[in-house]
């Protein structure tokens, strides 16, 4: 499989080249927006036009993808953004955000930042699942394999290396209802294809070989559906944060207004010292 750390970043533009040539004319450039003293244009549309005609879901899609979504894409993208608004204190982002907010109640920004920084391969981010799906799909096409053959290879490699397969499992859901709901919306709107079927085949093989009846979780299904929509894994990580942002903000504000200043972790809530017993320095 392709090393996910070796992404295709496009043509490399070295700062050394700019210094040698002395031509910095294209050093800062963007396809996203243009602004001057008269107007702001996002992907070719004026800000006024966007405000007057688009929902936030459509604007987010436009800003990321460069074109307006279809009716079906809008519905599915809206469902994706509704996948992880909040999950009480189960997700890492909530306690992280509240902990920081309890120590810095002057502004919600530090708490929000802490919540965002908690997203990663074990919580909230579909990025690793998307990388797995893309790598597996490339294997299927380049080696002319069936979904089942690819699934066997992927699962065997993961089990041999004793590595988790991203997007599988949940602390207490036997079937993740959020993933189920997103699957339904995606299929109803025609956003389902070979990559989704391959990911399901990998999951079925894992359950069969491991004997663990764990589900595809919401992170994995978000990756699955966004892959079908053409999003990059890098974009997916940020989209997940946007989905969770309403919960992060709500928790931070609640913590500042109603929480306990400077939260701690007492022994009653699990704090436990397991280091070297008390001793004295011998001189």
Buried (B, 14 or more C-beta within 10 A) or exposed (E): EEEBEEEEEEEEEEEEEBEEEEEEEEEEEEEEEEEEEEEEBBBEBEBEEBEEEBEEBBBBBBEBBEEBBEEBBBBBBBBBBBBBEBBEEEBBBBBBBBBBBBEBBEEBEBBBBBBBBBBEBEBBBBBBBBBBBBBBBEBBEEEEBEBEBBBBBBBEEBEEEEEEBBBBBBEEBEEBEBBBBBBEBBEEBEBBEEBBEBBBBBBBBBBEBBEEEBBBBBBBBBBBBBBBBEBBBEBBBBBBBBBBBBBBBBBBBEBBEEBEEEBEEEEEEEEEEEEEEEEEEEE
